[in-house]
Amino acid sequence: MASKYYAHFVTETSEPLVCGEYSGVVELESPLRPSREIRQLRALLARNFDLSAEDIRILNWATLH
């Protein structure tokens, strides 16, 4: 069963077309692991934007039910 999360984050990079503030729902095939949620979410978002995880700053996130 898919797990859904709300994420509000900014990308901080020198690439002007990618740099900005984003928010939306992220749907994953399995839930994030409890002790590593932010690190996993940053890595996933970074892969989707073709960035390094260090370029992603999560402002807010929540599990959707």
C-alpha positions as CSV (number, residue, x, y, z in Angstrom):
1,M,0.0,0.0,0.0
2,A,1.3,3.4,-0.9
3,S,2.2,6.0,1.7
4,K,1.5,9.7,1.1
5,Y,3.4,12.6,2.5
6,Y,3.0,16.4,2.2
7,A,6.3,18.1,1.7
8,H,7.2,21.8,1.6
9,F,10.8,22.4,0.7
10,V,13.3,24.7,-1.1
11,T,16.1,23.9,-3.5
12,E,19.2,25.8,-2.9
13,T,21.5,25.5,-5.9
14,S,23.2,27.6,-8.4
15,E,20.9,26.3,-11.2
16,P,18.4,29.1,-11.6
17,L,15.8,26.9,-13.3
18,V,15.7,24.5,-10.4
19,C,16.2,26.9,-7.5
20,G,13.0,27.7,-5.7
21,E,10.3,26.8,-3.2
22,Y,8.0,23.8,-3.8
23,S,5.2,22.0,-2.0
24,G,3.0,19.0,-2.8
25,V,2.2,15.4,-2.1
26,V,4.8,12.7,-2.4
27,E,3.6,9.1,-2.8
28,L,5.9,6.3,-1.9
29,E,5.5,2.5,-2.3
30,S,6.5,2.0,1.3
31,P,6.5,4.2,4.4
32,L,9.6,6.2,5.5
33,R,11.5,4.6,8.3
34,P,10.8,6.4,11.6
35,S,14.3,7.5,12.6
36,R,15.3,8.6,9.1
37,E,12.3,10.3,7.6
38,I,13.8,13.6,6.7
39,R,17.0,12.1,5.3
40,Q,15.1,9.7,3.2
41,L,12.7,12.4,2.0
42,R,15.6,14.7,1.1
43,A,17.3,12.0,-0.9
44,L,14.1,11.1,-2.8
45,L,13.4,14.7,-3.7
46,A,17.0,15.3,-4.7
47,R,16.9,12.3,-7.1
48,N,13.7,13.6,-8.6
49,F,15.2,17.1,-9.2
50,D,18.6,15.6,-10.2
51,L,20.3,17.4,-7.3
52,S,22.4,16.5,-4.3
53,A,20.5,15.9,-1.0
54,E,22.4,18.8,0.5
55,D,20.6,21.1,-2.1
56,I,17.2,20.3,-0.5
57,R,16.0,22.0,2.6
58,I,12.7,20.7,4.0
59,L,10.6,23.4,5.6
60,N,7.7,21.2,6.6
61,W,6.4,17.7,6.1
62,A,3.7,15.5,7.3
63,T,2.2,12.0,6.8
64,L,-1.2,12.1,5.1
65,H,-3.8,9.7,6.1
